[in-house]
Structure formats: C-alpha cells, structure tokens
Amino acid sequence: MDYIVRAVAADKQIRAFAITSREMVETARQHHNTSPVATAALGRLLTGGAMMGVMMKGEKDMLTLMMKGDGPINGVTVTADSKGNVKGYVGNPNVLIPANYAGKLDVGAAIGYGTLTVIKDMGLKEPYVSQVPLGTSEVAEDLTYYFASSEQVPSAVGLGVLMSKDNTVKQAGGFIVQLMPFADEEVINKLEERVNNISSVTEMLEKGMTPEDILKEVMGDMDVEFTDKIETGFVCNCGKEKIAKALAGISKKDMDEIINDGKEIEVKCDFCNTTYKFSVEELQTLRKQFR
C-alpha cells in the first residue's frame, strides 16, 4: 500500500512529508504505457504532487502541476486532491532518449527548458496560479525552487523512481522537508548538512526503508514526531457522464457535423487513457439535453 506520512521535527521548526508511491507510479505506467524516461518524469511529478496535495486543508481543494518544456516529452501534467488521490499524464508517452552522463534516465532532457505552473483551486472566485522557470527540469529541484520563490518556504525535495529491467516500476517515493519561519540558525544548518549527505531516495527505498525511516534518516537527531498517515494512489474520477458534459460544451455547429457523419465517436480521458464511446443516438440526446 502506498502512503504518505506527515511529521514535525526540532520542536516544530520543521514540517515534513514522505511517501512511498511504487503502486501509484506503476498504475500510471500501465494506463499510459509509458517509456522508462516518461515513467520516471511522470512518476516524480505524481509523487511530489501527492505530497503537495495533502498540504492543502480543504475537502474539495485541487492542485494542478504542469511542467511544460521544449523537450520531446511534450509536457507533464498532474492533479492531486487533499486526500491523497492523484492522476497525471505526459504529452508523449513513447519518448526515448539516451541516458545522461551518470547513466541515469535523463528526465531533464526529456522535459527540456520551460516553465512549472502551479494552480491551486481552493473554491475561491479565482484559483491561485504561480509560474516559475524550470531549472534542471529533473522535477525535485524545480519544486524546491517553486517553494522558495512563490511560497517563500525554504524546502528540500527528494523524489525518485527506479525502473526494473522489464520496464516496470521497482521503487518510487520521496520527501518534502520545510523550514518554518521561526526556525533557528542551528536547525537550518543541521538540516542542510543532513540533506546534503543522505543517500538518494531510490537507494533508501532499495534498502527497504519506509517513509517513516526516510524522514528519520533526513532528520538525524532532530526529534521526529509523526502526526498523520494518509493512503495515496493513482485515482481518476472520469466517467461517461463527465465526458458527456464536456462534449455538450462544444458548439452546435461542431455537434451537428459529428451527428451528420453518422458514426459513433470515441473520446479518450487524458488522465487515465480510458476510452468512452458515444453512438449517434446518444449524441442527439446530448444535443437536445444541453441546448
């Protein structure tokens, strides 16, 4: 079971989240039939998005993360709610590029240079929208930069996806550690040193470490207090009714053209690749219903 833990440390001067997300990322891989580098890119953003989602307070709050760059993956999009549900897709799931200089999947080159857009819909008149330039496009560093520049919260983000030889997901997980405004210099320095010297997320997961273990490893002797454990997973809430509503929004002229073609149509959900079929009769009913 994939889950997220929430914790505080160093007398609440630090708040932290950690996640194990192997099943979530493998589910996404199966839905989208992604190449290894596309799985790693999508998996990292899903993993980060799930933790950022549970930071939101409202029952109906929604978070959207979009990494749009000039690389061949043609963008990565993830949405998450505040309950641990997350979904996402990439523009080009079949992207294949050479490994980077370290022999690792080159997520940065797949995404390329561009922007990270963060949208938080908290039920207000307007959603909160923030955009920052992508730095490395390796995902974790870009989320770190977003927290520092848009939310003014110094953070350390670690994300990892490890693939098996058969291209399934072997390990996936991550952490987000954030300093509170009242954190003292000693805590800041200690945390910085710990973060700079820990193993990578996938190495920790390969050793069998849980999200709790990962946070203990990151914090060292700064007392960690776990406050919550939340189940998380890849969940798409699409359905024929939702797709029908979206179809009903197209112009009368376009709908008439589709109906006059006399053939059933197929509409695919971007987030989970499920295909929905609509017969001519269903389209005619839709046309009457929503006009």
LODREN-869362 format. One record per residue: residue number from 1; residue in one letter; x, y, z of N, C-alpha, C in turn. Coordinates in steps of 0.02 Angstrom, whole numbers, plus 50000, padded with zeros to 5 digits. Layout:
# residues N
 pos code    nX    nY    nZ   caX   caY   caZ    cX    cY    cZ
 NUM    A     X     Y     Z     X     Y     Z     X     Y     Z
...
# end
This chain:
# residues 291
 pos code    nX    nY    nZ   caX   caY   caZ    cX    cY    cZ
   1    M 50042 49940 50000 50000 50000 50000 50044 50063 50000
   2    D 50029 50108 49955 50064 50172 49953 50035 50218 50007
   3    Y 50078 50255 50041 50052 50303 50091 50100 50361 50100
   4    I 50072 50414 50129 50110 50475 50145 50111 50482 50221
   5    V 50168 50501 50249 50169 50519 50320 50183 50594 50326
   6    R 50151 50623 50376 50162 50694 50392 50196 50696 50460
   7    A 50244 50741 50467 50281 50744 50531 50305 50814 50546
   8    V 50324 50824 50609 50358 50886 50629 50423 50865 50664
   9    A 50471 50910 50666 50535 50894 50699 50565 50957 50728
  10    A 50616 50948 50771 50652 51003 50802 50604 51055 50833
  11    D 50562 51030 50879 50513 51075 50913 50469 51112 50862
  12    K 50446 51076 50812 50401 51103 50761 50432 51158 50718
  13    Q 50499 51162 50719 50532 51210 50675 50536 51184 50603
  14    I 50523 51118 50596 50524 51086 50531 50458 51048 50522
  15    R 50429 51054 50461 50373 51009 50445 50396 50966 50387
  16    A 50371 50904 50385 50397 50858 50335 50345 50809 50311
  17    F 50355 50785 50250 50311 50735 50219 50356 50684 50185
  18    A 50336 50620 50186 50372 50570 50147 50321 50521 50120
  19    I 50338 50489 50065 50290 50447 50029 50324 50386 49999
  20    T 50287 50332 49997 50305 50276 49954 50252 50272 49900
  21    S 50273 50270 49836 50224 50278 49781 50234 50229 49724
  22    R 50262 50170 49739 50276 50122 49686 50212 50101 49649
  23    E 50160 50083 49687 50098 50060 49655 50066 50116 49614
  24    M 50067 50176 49640 50040 50234 49605 50074 50244 49537
  25    V 50140 50242 49537 50178 50255 49476 50171 50197 49427
  26    E 50169 50136 49453 50159 50077 49410 50089 50078 49378
  27    T 50039 50100 49417 49971 50106 49389 49971 50157 49332
  28    A 50005 50213 49342 50009 50265 49290 50044 50236 49228
  29    R 50098 50198 49240 50135 50168 49183 50090 50121 49143
  30    Q 50050 50081 49179 50005 50035 49144 49951 50071 49105
  31    H 49923 50123 49134 49871 50162 49100 49897 50194 49035
  32    H 49958 50221 49039 49984 50261 48983 50036 50225 48940
  33    N 50055 50164 48962 50106 50126 48926 50168 50169 48912
  34    T 50193 50201 48964 50248 50249 48957 50316 50215 48950
  35    S 50361 50248 48914 50430 50226 48909 50464 50237 48977
  36    P 50523 50206 48989 50555 50215 49054 50566 50288 49074
  37    V 50590 50331 49028 50604 50400 49047 50538 50439 49059
  38    A 50486 50421 49021 50421 50453 49031 50391 50430 49098
  39    T 50401 50367 49116 50377 50341 49181 50412 50378 49237
  40    A 50478 50388 49230 50516 50423 49283 50493 50495 49291
  41    A 50483 50530 49234 50461 50600 49237 50391 50606 49268
  42    L 50344 50565 49243 50276 50567 49269 50275 50544 49341
  43    G 50313 50491 49356 50315 50464 49424 50341 50513 49475
  44    R 50393 50550 49457 50419 50601 49504 50367 50655 49517
  45    L 50334 50679 49464 50285 50733 49474 50223 50708 49511
  46    L 50202 50646 49498 50146 50617 49535 50163 50612 49610
  47    T 50224 50590 49623 50248 50581 49692 50251 50648 49729
  48    G 50279 50698 49697 50282 50765 49727 50212 50795 49733
  49    G 50171 50786 49682 50103 50813 49682 50060 50784 49737
  50    A 50068 50719 49751 50029 50687 49804 50045 50719 49871
  51    M 50110 50731 49884 50129 50762 49949 50105 50835 49952
  52    M 50111 50871 49896 50088 50941 49895 50012 50945 49902
  53    G 49977 50894 49876 49904 50892 49882 49881 50888 49954
  54    V 49914 50844 49993 49892 50836 50063 49913 50895 50107
  55    M 49953 50942 50080 49968 51003 50117 49907 51050 50118
  56    M 49861 51040 50070 49802 51083 50066 49752 51063 50119
  57    K 49713 51111 50143 49669 51098 50200 49598 51078 50180
  58    G 49573 51108 50126 49501 51100 50110 49484 51033 50079
  59    E 49426 51008 50097 49400 50944 50072 49400 50942 49995
  60    K 49381 50998 49964 49374 50999 49890 49432 51034 49855
  61    D 49484 51051 49891 49542 51085 49859 49574 51041 49806
  62    M 49594 51072 49752 49628 51036 49697 49693 51071 49679
  63    L 49744 51031 49665 49809 51057 49645 49825 51031 49575
  64    T 49849 51075 49532 49873 51054 49466 49945 51076 49457
  65    L 49987 51031 49435 50058 51046 49420 50070 51033 49346
  66    M 50096 51082 49310 50111 51073 49239 50183 51092 49225
  67    M 50221 51044 49201 50290 51059 49179 50289 51059 49103
  68    K 50298 51118 49074 50297 51124 49001 50366 51147 48978
  69    G 50400 51105 48939 50466 51123 48915 50473 51110 48841
  70    D 50534 51123 48815 50544 51113 48743 50572 51043 48727
  71    G 50569 50998 48776 50594 50930 48766 50543 50885 48732
  72    P 50564 50826 48710 50521 50782 48671 50463 50750 48709
  73    I 50462 50756 48776 50406 50727 48813 50343 50768 48805
  74    N 50351 50831 48783 50294 50873 48768 50249 50887 48829
  75    G 50281 50897 48887 50244 50917 48947 50222 50860 48992
  76    V 50219 50875 49057 50194 50828 49107 50143 50865 49149
  77    T 50084 50834 49159 50030 50866 49197 50006 50818 49251
  78    V 49997 50845 49311 49973 50805 49368 49921 50845 49406
  79    T 49868 50812 49429 49822 50845 49475 49815 50802 49538
  80    A 49806 50835 49595 49801 50800 49659 49748 50834 49701
  81    D 49715 50794 49744 49668 50824 49792 49701 50823 49861
  82    S 49663 50842 49912 49692 50847 49979 49688 50780 50017
  83    K 49662 50728 49983 49652 50664 50017 49701 50609 49994
  84    G 49750 50629 49953 49799 50579 49931 49786 50548 49863
  85    N 49733 50572 49829 49718 50547 49762 49755 50590 49710
  86    V 49785 50557 49661 49824 50593 49612 49817 50559 49544
  87    K 49824 50598 49491 49821 50570 49423 49864 50615 49378
  88    G 49884 50589 49320 49927 50630 49277 49941 50597 49211
  89    Y 49972 50635 49166 49989 50609 49100 50047 50649 49071
  90    V 50078 50621 49019 50131 50656 48982 50107 50666 48910
  91    G 50134 50717 48877 50115 50731 48808 50136 50675 48760
  92    N 50197 50650 48769 50222 50597 48725 50246 50539 48769
  93    P 50203 50488 48778 50221 50433 48824 50276 50387 48796
  94    N 50290 50392 48731 50337 50345 48700 50408 50372 48694
  95    V 50421 50430 48725 50486 50464 48715 50544 50419 48736
  96    L 50594 50415 48693 50655 50377 48707 50715 50422 48695
  97    I 50756 50431 48746 50817 50471 48738 50875 50437 48774
  98    P 50936 50450 48754 50993 50417 48786 50998 50434 48860
  99    A 51030 50390 48898 51041 50403 48970 51086 50464 48978
 100    N 51085 50495 49037 51128 50554 49048 51200 50532 49065
 101    Y 51242 50581 49081 51314 50566 49093 51324 50517 49150
 102    A 51276 50513 49197 51283 50468 49254 51252 50399 49240
 103    G 51229 50390 49177 51198 50327 49159 51127 50320 49183
 104    K 51096 50377 49203 51028 50375 49229 50978 50400 49177
 105    L 50914 50385 49188 50861 50410 49143 50863 50486 49142
 106    D 50867 50516 49083 50877 50588 49077 50811 50626 49075
 107    V 50779 50631 49134 50715 50666 49140 50721 50739 49120
 108    G 50777 50771 49140 50787 50842 49124 50787 50855 49049
 109    A 50821 50812 49011 50823 50820 48938 50755 50804 48907
 110    A 50719 50757 48936 50653 50738 48909 50604 50796 48916
 111    I 50607 50832 48973 50562 50889 48985 50588 50952 48951
 112    G 50652 50965 48957 50682 51024 48924 50671 51088 48964
 113    Y 50690 51144 48933 50683 51210 48966 50613 51236 48957
 114    G 50586 51267 49009 50518 51294 49004 50494 51319 49071
 115    T 50432 51304 49088 50402 51331 49149 50365 51277 49189
 116    L 50363 51289 49255 50321 51249 49300 50263 51294 49320
 117    T 50202 51272 49308 50143 51309 49329 50109 51271 49385
 118    V 50093 51306 49439 50058 51276 49496 49991 51311 49503
 119    I 49938 51272 49501 49870 51300 49508 49837 51269 49569
 120    K 49816 51311 49616 49780 51285 49675 49709 51312 49672
 121    D 49661 51266 49666 49591 51286 49664 49561 51271 49733
 122    M 49551 51324 49772 49528 51315 49841 49456 51341 49850
 123    G 49419 51339 49795 49348 51357 49798 49336 51432 49803
 124    L 49388 51472 49794 49379 51545 49794 49358 51567 49724
 125    K 49346 51632 49715 49325 51657 49649 49376 51638 49596
 126    E 49439 51651 49612 49493 51637 49564 49541 51587 49594
 127    P 49566 51539 49554 49617 51494 49581 49683 51532 49589
 128    Y 49726 51506 49634 49793 51534 49642 49837 51505 49587
 129    V 49869 51547 49547 49912 51523 49493 49981 51553 49501
 130    S 50032 51510 49499 50101 51534 49503 50142 51499 49450
 131    Q 50188 51536 49420 50230 51507 49367 50303 51524 49380
 132    V 50345 51473 49377 50417 51484 49386 50455 51451 49329
 133    P 50514 51477 49310 50552 51444 49257 50580 51377 49283
 134    L 50584 51329 49238 50615 51265 49256 50690 51274 49261
 135    G 50720 51244 49312 50793 51248 49321 50826 51188 49288
 136    T 50828 51132 49325 50858 51071 49297 50808 51029 49257
 137    S 50743 51041 49269 50689 51001 49240 50692 50928 49264
 138    E 50726 50917 49320 50730 50849 49349 50674 50839 49400
 139    V 50630 50886 49407 50569 50887 49449 50581 50908 49521
 140    A 50621 50871 49560 50629 50887 49631 50658 50957 49641
 141    E 50711 50973 49603 50742 51039 49610 50694 51094 49588
 142    D 50652 51079 49539 50604 51129 49515 50550 51143 49566
 143    L 50528 51091 49602 50479 51101 49656 50512 51139 49714
 144    T 50575 51124 49728 50612 51160 49781 50614 51234 49764
 145    Y 50629 51250 49702 50633 51320 49680 50564 51354 49684
 146    Y 50511 51316 49665 50443 51344 49670 50428 51363 49742
 147    F 50441 51317 49790 50426 51332 49860 50463 51395 49884
 148    A 50527 51400 49865 50568 51457 49887 50544 51523 49856
 149    S 50530 51522 49791 50516 51586 49757 50442 51605 49761
 150    S 50396 51557 49758 50325 51575 49757 50292 51573 49826
 151    E 50314 51527 49869 50283 51522 49935 50329 51547 49991
 152    Q 50391 51567 49972 50441 51591 50020 50452 51541 50077
 153    V 50452 51476 50060 50464 51424 50109 50527 51385 50090
 154    P 50582 51393 50128 50642 51354 50112 50627 51280 50121
 155    S 50640 51241 50069 50621 51170 50068 50676 51127 50038
 156    A 50674 51063 50056 50716 51013 50022 50668 50961 49996
 157    V 50672 50947 49931 50628 50898 49900 50671 50842 49870
 158    G 50655 50780 49887 50689 50723 49857 50637 50678 49825
 159    L 50647 50659 49762 50599 50615 49727 50638 50563 49688
 160    G 50612 50502 49685 50648 50451 49647 50602 50398 49619
 161    V 50617 50376 49558 50582 50320 49526 50636 50273 49499
 162    L 50634 50210 49520 50683 50161 49496 50647 50109 49453
 163    M 50671 50098 49393 50639 50050 49348 50673 49981 49352
 164    S 50633 49929 49341 50660 49861 49337 50685 49849 49265
 165    K 50720 49793 49256 50745 49775 49189 50687 49767 49139
 166    D 50629 49744 49165 50571 49733 49119 50529 49797 49111
 167    N 50557 49854 49131 50525 49920 49124 50464 49931 49168
 168    T 50454 49888 49218 50402 49903 49268 50436 49944 49323
 169    V 50394 49971 49368 50421 50015 49421 50444 49972 49481
 170    K 50507 49978 49498 50535 49939 49553 50527 49976 49620
 171    Q 50542 50041 49619 50536 50083 49679 50513 50153 49659
 172    A 50475 50185 49702 50458 50256 49692 50440 50286 49760
 173    G 50461 50348 49769 50445 50381 49832 50478 50449 49836
 174    G 50474 50480 49895 50506 50545 49901 50493 50577 49969
 175    F 50519 50637 49976 50507 50676 50038 50506 50750 50021
 176    I 50471 50788 50063 50474 50861 50062 50484 50883 50134
 177    V 50537 50920 50146 50553 50945 50213 50555 51021 50210
 178    Q 50518 51054 50255 50513 51127 50252 50529 51160 50319
 179    L 50564 51216 50315 50581 51254 50374 50526 51304 50390
 180    M 50506 51307 50452 50456 51356 50473 50491 51425 50481
 181    P 50452 51480 50477 50483 51547 50479 50524 51559 50542
 182    F 50507 51525 50598 50541 51538 50661 50600 51489 50673
 183    A 50619 51450 50622 50674 51402 50631 50739 51439 50647
 184    D 50776 51413 50697 50839 51448 50714 50897 51423 50672
 185    E 50950 51462 50674 51009 51450 50631 51037 51380 50639
 186    E 51039 51356 50701 51068 51290 50714 51029 51235 50678
 187    V 50962 51239 50682 50919 51190 50649 50928 51194 50573
 188    I 50931 51255 50547 50939 51265 50475 51004 51232 50451
 189    N 51058 51245 50486 51124 51218 50467 51125 51142 50472
 190    K 51095 51116 50526 51094 51044 50537 51056 51009 50481
 191    L 50998 51038 50464 50956 51007 50412 50992 51009 50345
 192    E 51023 51066 50330 51059 51073 50267 51113 51019 50260
 193    E 51149 51009 50315 51203 50959 50315 51175 50889 50304
 194    R 51120 50874 50339 51089 50807 50333 51067 50795 50261
 195    V 51032 50844 50232 51004 50836 50165 51060 50827 50113
 196    N 51115 50862 50123 51171 50857 50076 51208 50790 50080
 197    N 51198 50754 50136 51237 50693 50145 51198 50628 50145
 198    I 51133 50632 50133 51094 50570 50133 51098 50535 50065
 199    S 51081 50471 50064 51078 50433 50001 51020 50458 49960
 200    S 51018 50437 49896 50961 50456 49854 50898 50419 49879
 201    V 50840 50445 49860 50777 50415 49881 50773 50342 49859
 202    T 50791 50328 49797 50785 50258 49773 50833 50212 49810
 203    E 50892 50237 49828 50939 50195 49867 50909 50179 49935
 204    M 50877 50228 49966 50846 50216 50031 50788 50166 50025
 205    L 50748 50173 49973 50693 50126 49962 50718 50056 49948
 206    E 50772 50051 49910 50802 49986 49894 50827 49950 49956
 207    K 50845 49990 50007 50867 49959 50071 50807 49936 50113
 208    G 50747 49948 50086 50687 49928 50123 50661 49981 50171
 209    M 50685 50043 50163 50664 50096 50209 50593 50120 50193
 210    T 50555 50132 50246 50486 50157 50240 50488 50234 50239
 211    P 50431 50267 50224 50429 50340 50228 50450 50365 50298
 212    E 50430 50328 50350 50450 50348 50418 50526 50345 50425
 213    D 50556 50290 50400 50629 50282 50404 50665 50338 50366
 214    I 50637 50355 50308 50668 50408 50266 50670 50474 50305
 215    L 50614 50492 50337 50614 50555 50374 50661 50553 50434
 216    K 50665 50495 50467 50713 50489 50523 50784 50497 50498
 217    E 50797 50470 50439 50864 50475 50408 50880 50548 50391
 218    V 50830 50583 50364 50840 50653 50344 50851 50696 50407
 219    M 50814 50682 50460 50816 50725 50520 50873 50709 50568
 220    G 50900 50648 50565 50953 50631 50611 50930 50634 50683
 221    D 50964 50674 50725 50946 50676 50797 50895 50730 50813
 222    M 50866 50761 50761 50813 50811 50774 50748 50772 50782
 223    D 50722 50770 50843 50665 50726 50859 50608 50732 50809
 224    V 50590 50675 50779 50535 50674 50730 50472 50650 50765
 225    E 50418 50686 50753 50353 50666 50781 50304 50658 50723
 226    F 50280 50597 50714 50234 50583 50658 50163 50601 50677
 227    T 50130 50641 50635 50064 50666 50653 50007 50637 50611
 228    D 50023 50606 50555 49970 50582 50511 49997 50530 50461
 229    K 49953 50484 50441 49971 50435 50389 49912 50432 50341
 230    I 49925 50445 50277 49870 50452 50228 49882 50403 50170
 231    E 49832 50363 50155 49837 50319 50096 49839 50362 50034
 232    T 49877 50341 49984 49883 50380 49922 49883 50333 49863
 233    G 49860 50358 49806 49859 50315 49747 49838 50352 49684
 234    F 49847 50319 49627 49827 50347 49563 49752 50334 49555
 235    V 49712 50387 49556 49640 50380 49551 49614 50430 49500
 236    C 49578 50406 49449 49547 50452 49401 49472 50450 49412
 237    N 49442 50509 49418 49370 50513 49432 49330 50527 49368
 238    C 49357 50508 49311 49320 50520 49249 49262 50469 49245
 239    G 49218 50478 49198 49161 50433 49188 49123 50458 49127
 240    K 49079 50416 49102 49044 50435 49040 49004 50499 49049
 241    E 48975 50508 49109 48934 50567 49122 48977 50631 49118
 242    K 49037 50628 49148 49082 50687 49146 49103 50703 49075
 243    I 49119 50650 49036 49141 50660 48967 49082 50688 48926
 244    A 49022 50664 48941 48962 50689 48906 48953 50764 48918
 245    K 48964 50785 48980 48957 50857 48996 49008 50898 48956
 246    A 49069 50871 48950 49121 50906 48912 49101 50910 48838
 247    L 49074 50855 48813 49051 50853 48743 48996 50903 48730
 248    A 48952 50909 48781 48895 50954 48774 48917 51027 48768
 249    G 48979 51040 48788 49005 51109 48784 49030 51129 48716
 250    I 49033 51082 48668 49058 51102 48602 49004 51139 48564
 251    S 49023 51176 48514 48974 51218 48479 48921 51176 48442
 252    K 48863 51207 48432 48807 51174 48398 48828 51150 48329
 253    K 48866 51193 48295 48889 51178 48227 48932 51114 48226
 254    D 48981 51112 48273 49025 51053 48277 48986 50990 48295
 255    M 48939 50997 48342 48899 50939 48361 48858 50914 48302
 256    D 48828 50960 48265 48789 50940 48206 48832 50903 48155
 257    E 48893 50927 48146 48939 50894 48098 48953 50823 48120
 258    I 48966 50814 48185 48981 50747 48211 48920 50701 48201
 259    I 48861 50727 48217 48799 50687 48210 48787 50670 48137
 260    N 48797 50718 48093 48785 50707 48021 48833 50656 47990
 261    D 48891 50648 48022 48938 50596 47999 48908 50526 48005
 262    G 48861 50520 48052 48825 50457 48060 48866 50400 48091
 263    K 48921 50417 48123 48963 50363 48153 48969 50376 48228
 264    E 48978 50320 48265 48991 50329 48337 49060 50361 48346
 265    I 49068 50397 48400 49134 50428 48412 49166 50400 48475
 266    E 49231 50405 48478 49268 50384 48538 49302 50445 48569
 267    V 49294 50452 48635 49327 50507 48670 49371 50477 48725
 268    K 49433 50500 48728 49481 50471 48775 49496 50520 48832
 269    C 49499 50493 48893 49519 50534 48951 49595 50540 48951
 270    D 49620 50602 48951 49693 50614 48952 49727 50582 49012
 271    F 49693 50585 49069 49725 50565 49132 49733 50490 49141
 272    C 49685 50450 49114 49691 50378 49126 49685 50336 49062
 273    N 49678 50370 49005 49676 50336 48940 49614 50293 48929
 274    T 49563 50299 48973 49502 50261 48962 49464 50290 48903
 275    T 49437 50246 48860 49400 50269 48801 49326 50261 48813
 276    Y 49288 50313 48796 49215 50311 48802 49185 50318 48732
 277    K 49135 50275 48717 49103 50277 48651 49035 50309 48657
 278    F 49018 50349 48607 48953 50382 48604 48921 50367 48536
 279    S 48861 50338 48538 48826 50323 48475 48794 50388 48449
 280    V 48771 50386 48386 48738 50444 48356 48677 50462 48398
 281    E 48640 50411 48420 48579 50423 48460 48597 50459 48525
 282    E 48650 50437 48558 48671 50470 48620 48691 50542 48608
 283    L 48724 50554 48552 48745 50623 48536 48684 50667 48522
 284    Q 48633 50638 48489 48572 50677 48476 48537 50695 48542
 285    T 48535 50646 48588 48505 50659 48654 48543 50714 48690
 286    L 48609 50709 48687 48652 50760 48719 48637 50829 48691
 287    R 48630 50832 48625 48618 50896 48591 48554 50928 48617
 288    K 48503 50887 48626 48438 50912 48650 48442 50932 48723
 289    Q 48476 50890 48762 48480 50899 48834 48513 50964 48855
 290    F 48568 50980 48823 48608 51037 48845 48598 51100 48804
 291    R 48546 51102 48763 48536 51163 48723 48481 51205 48753
# end
